Amino acid sequence: MTTRPRLLRTVRRALATMAALTLVASCAADPADTLAETEYYLDLSDEPMAASTIELTTAGGEPWTFSDVADDRLTLLFFGYTSCPDVCPMTMAEINLALDRAGGDAGPYDVVMVTTDPARDTDEQLRSWLDRFDPAFQGVRGDVDATVEAAADYGIPIEAPQETEGEYLVSHGGRVVVLLPDGDAAGMFDEGTEADQIAALLPVLRDALL
């Protein structure tokens, strides 16, 4: 017998798929109109948020800034950490599935995760964790204060990890930020946006922003 939680998840995914299909059907319209009307996406394309100037490093040890994203692609940016029990792995899994479902329309996209727990997310740990989703996903880390500042530059509220009563507490972002080739933020997917919804919007974002 199907349990109620599983049934509810199935219903939610079915509704998300229907919404995504409706969005695909409307893509013949002006992409800007589609972005503005999509409930799970915050469109900032009229006034993009300036790229953060904070300097971090890649999981490979190379210097990196947010303006170092590819100049001919869009970048999906997420602030999270590898020991997160739910939101972070689910977000990366949904992004990976969305890119897979989008097929050729996923071509002009990169994915970057900035760790919010740099003390424990070593280069090796971050790289190993991301490889579980897609080896092409890029990991970035740096001083925790710099990370908090960089997230704030994009309107993502996070805090430095805190140890309280024997518990190690780490915060993470909720939204997935869409970066333009210069590192400016053109929009954000809401927390919990599912793969079908992301996949449906990827070609719209491509047509509107590249």
C-alpha positions as CSV (number, residue, x, y, z in Angstrom):
1,M,0.0,0.0,0.0
2,T,1.3,3.5,-0.9
3,T,2.0,5.6,2.2
4,R,0.6,9.0,2.4
5,P,3.9,10.9,2.3
6,R,5.0,9.0,-0.8
7,L,1.6,9.7,-2.4
8,L,1.9,13.4,-1.7
9,R,5.4,13.5,-3.2
10,T,4.1,11.8,-6.3
11,V,1.2,14.2,-6.6
12,R,3.6,17.2,-6.2
13,R,5.9,15.9,-8.8
14,A,3.0,15.3,-11.2
15,L,1.8,18.9,-10.7
16,A,5.3,20.2,-11.2
17,T,5.6,18.2,-14.4
18,M,2.3,19.6,-15.7
19,A,3.4,23.1,-14.8
20,A,6.7,22.6,-16.6
21,L,5.0,21.3,-19.7
22,T,2.7,24.3,-19.7
23,L,5.7,26.5,-19.5
24,V,7.4,24.7,-22.4
25,A,4.2,25.3,-24.5
26,S,4.4,29.0,-23.8
27,C,8.1,29.4,-24.7
28,A,7.1,30.6,-28.2
29,A,6.1,33.8,-26.5
30,D,8.6,36.5,-25.6
31,P,11.2,34.9,-23.2
32,A,11.2,38.0,-21.0
33,D,7.5,37.7,-20.5
34,T,7.8,34.0,-19.6
35,L,10.5,34.8,-17.0
36,A,8.5,37.6,-15.5
37,E,5.4,35.3,-15.2
38,T,7.1,32.2,-13.8
39,E,6.2,31.9,-10.1
40,Y,9.2,29.9,-9.0
41,Y,11.8,32.2,-10.6
42,L,12.8,35.7,-9.6
43,D,13.7,37.7,-12.7
44,L,16.3,40.3,-12.2
45,S,17.3,40.7,-15.9
46,D,16.2,44.4,-16.1
47,E,18.5,45.3,-13.2
48,P,21.0,42.4,-12.6
49,M,22.8,42.3,-9.3
50,A,26.5,43.2,-9.7
51,A,29.0,40.4,-9.6
52,S,30.6,39.9,-6.2
53,T,34.2,41.0,-6.1
54,I,35.2,38.5,-3.4
55,E,38.2,36.3,-4.2
56,L,37.9,32.6,-3.5
57,T,39.6,29.5,-4.8
58,T,38.5,26.4,-6.8
59,A,38.6,22.9,-5.4
60,G,41.7,22.5,-7.6
61,G,43.5,25.3,-5.7
62,E,43.2,28.0,-8.5
63,P,42.3,31.6,-7.7
64,W,38.7,32.3,-8.6
65,T,36.3,35.3,-8.6
66,F,32.6,35.4,-9.6
67,S,33.5,37.2,-12.8
68,D,35.7,34.2,-13.8
69,V,32.6,32.3,-15.0
70,A,32.6,31.3,-18.6
71,D,32.0,34.3,-21.0
72,D,29.8,32.3,-23.4
73,R,27.6,30.5,-20.9
74,L,25.2,30.9,-18.0
75,T,26.2,29.6,-14.5
76,L,23.9,28.1,-11.9
77,L,25.3,29.1,-8.5
78,F,24.5,27.6,-5.1
79,F,25.9,28.2,-1.6
80,G,25.8,25.0,0.4
81,Y,27.9,22.4,2.2
82,T,28.7,18.7,1.7
83,S,27.5,17.4,5.1
84,C,24.1,19.0,4.7
85,P,21.6,16.2,5.3
86,D,18.8,17.3,2.9
87,V,18.6,20.6,1.1
88,C,22.1,20.8,-0.4
89,P,22.2,17.2,-1.9
90,M,18.6,17.5,-3.0
91,T,19.3,20.9,-4.7
92,M,22.4,19.5,-6.6
93,A,20.5,16.4,-7.6
94,E,17.6,18.4,-9.0
95,I,20.0,20.7,-10.9
96,N,21.8,17.6,-12.3
97,L,18.5,16.0,-13.3
98,A,17.3,19.2,-14.9
99,L,20.4,19.5,-17.0
100,D,20.0,15.9,-18.1
101,R,16.3,16.4,-19.0
102,A,17.0,19.6,-20.9
103,G,19.4,17.8,-23.1
104,G,20.9,20.1,-25.8
105,D,19.3,23.1,-24.1
106,A,21.6,22.5,-21.1
107,G,24.6,23.1,-23.3
108,P,25.2,26.7,-22.3
109,Y,25.3,26.1,-18.6
110,D,27.9,25.6,-15.9
111,V,27.2,24.8,-12.2
112,V,29.2,26.2,-9.3
113,M,28.8,25.4,-5.6
114,V,30.5,27.6,-3.0
115,T,30.9,25.8,0.3
116,T,29.5,27.5,3.4
117,D,31.5,25.1,5.6
118,P,35.1,25.7,4.3
119,A,36.7,24.4,7.6
120,R,35.4,20.9,7.0
121,D,34.9,21.0,3.2
122,T,38.5,20.5,2.1
123,D,39.3,20.6,-1.6
124,E,39.3,16.8,-1.7
125,Q,35.9,16.5,0.1
126,L,34.2,19.1,-2.0
127,R,35.5,17.6,-5.2
128,S,34.6,14.1,-4.2
129,W,31.1,15.1,-3.1
130,L,30.3,17.0,-6.3
131,D,31.6,14.1,-8.5
132,R,28.6,12.1,-7.1
133,F,26.3,14.4,-9.1
134,D,28.5,15.5,-12.1
135,P,32.3,15.8,-12.4
136,A,31.7,18.9,-14.5
137,F,30.2,20.7,-11.4
138,Q,32.8,23.2,-10.0
139,G,33.5,23.5,-6.3
140,V,34.7,26.8,-4.8
141,R,35.8,27.6,-1.3
142,G,37.5,30.3,0.7
143,D,37.6,32.1,4.1
144,V,34.3,31.8,5.8
145,D,33.9,35.6,6.3
146,A,34.6,36.2,2.7
147,T,32.0,33.5,1.8
148,V,29.4,35.1,3.9
149,E,30.1,38.5,2.3
150,A,30.0,37.0,-1.2
151,A,26.6,35.3,-0.5
152,A,25.3,38.6,0.8
153,D,26.4,40.3,-2.4
154,Y,23.9,38.1,-4.2
155,G,21.2,38.5,-1.6
156,I,21.7,35.1,-0.1
157,P,21.7,35.2,3.8
158,I,24.1,32.7,5.4
159,E,26.1,32.8,8.6
160,A,29.5,31.4,9.6
161,P,29.2,27.9,11.2
162,Q,28.7,27.9,14.9
163,E,29.2,25.3,17.6
164,T,26.5,25.3,20.2
165,E,26.0,22.8,23.0
166,G,28.0,20.2,21.1
167,E,26.2,20.8,17.8
168,Y,28.0,22.1,14.8
169,L,25.5,24.3,12.9
170,V,26.0,25.4,9.3
171,S,23.7,27.5,7.2
172,H,23.3,27.3,3.5
173,G,21.5,29.2,0.7
174,G,18.1,28.3,-0.5
175,R,18.0,29.8,-4.0
176,V,19.9,28.9,-7.1
177,V,21.3,32.0,-8.7
178,V,21.6,32.4,-12.5
179,L,24.8,34.2,-13.3
180,L,25.5,36.1,-16.6
181,P,28.8,35.6,-18.3
182,D,30.2,38.6,-16.4
183,G,29.1,37.2,-13.0
184,D,26.1,39.5,-12.6
185,A,23.0,37.8,-11.2
186,A,20.1,37.8,-13.7
187,G,17.7,35.8,-11.6
188,M,17.1,33.1,-9.0
189,F,15.2,29.8,-8.7
190,D,13.3,29.6,-5.5
191,E,14.3,27.0,-2.9
192,G,12.7,23.7,-3.6
193,T,12.3,24.2,-7.3
194,E,12.1,20.8,-8.9
195,A,14.1,19.4,-11.9
196,D,11.2,19.6,-14.4
197,Q,10.6,23.2,-13.5
198,I,14.2,24.1,-13.9
199,A,14.6,22.1,-17.1
200,A,11.6,23.9,-18.7
201,L,13.1,27.3,-18.0
202,L,16.7,26.6,-19.2
203,P,16.0,27.2,-22.9
204,V,14.0,30.3,-22.0
205,L,16.9,31.7,-20.0
206,R,19.3,30.9,-22.8
207,D,17.2,32.7,-25.3
208,A,16.7,35.7,-23.1
209,L,20.1,36.1,-21.6
210,L,22.7,34.9,-24.1
